[in-house]
Amino acid sequence: MIEMVKKFKFPILIGFIFVALAIAAPVTAAQSTQVTWDYFKEMALIMPPVFFWIIWTMNLVWL
């Protein structure tokens, strides 16, 4: 359990910051959550094709 906490300390810290922000400033927390979600969706749509392209070009080189 301690190893997992050490491994994921930064995401856990960010989660605590979001919770504290939601309590202290709900409007700002909502805007921050929306921006974070938009960035996550953007990266989720961009990264898989990039990795596919890298793997595909590596396969062409090794054939």
N, C-alpha and C positions, 0 to 999 in steps of 0.2 A: 504494500500500500504506500509506504513512504517513497519507494522507488518511482511509483507512478506519479505521485505528487511532484517529485523533483523533475521528472521528465516533462510534465505538463504545467510547470509553474507559471509560464508566461500566459498561456490561455486562461488558466485559473485566475490569475491576477487581472486580466482584462475583463473576465466575467464579474469579478468583484467590483471593478471600477464601474461597469455598466449598471450593476445593482445599486451601488452608492449614488450614481448619477440619477437613476430613476427615482430614488427616494428624495434626493436633494433638489433636483430640477427636472421634473417629468417632461416638460416640453422639449428641453434640450436633449434629454435621453431618447425621446421619440425620434427627433431629427437625426441624432447620432446612429440610432439603430437602423433607420431607413438608409442612410448613407453606407453603413457597413454592409447591409443586405445587398444594396446595389453593386458595391465593389465585389462582393462574393459572387453574385450572379455573373458579373462580367468576367471574372477570372475563371469561373467554372465553364463558361462558354468558350473562352480563348485557349486555355491550357490544353485540353484534350487534343484538339487538332495539331497543336505545336508538337506535343509528344508523339503523336502518330506520324507526323512528317519526319521527325528526327529518327524514329525507329525505321521508317520506310527507307530513308536515304542511307542509313547504316546497313540495311539489308542489301541495297543495291551495290554498295561498295564491296561487301563481302561475298557477293555472288560471282 
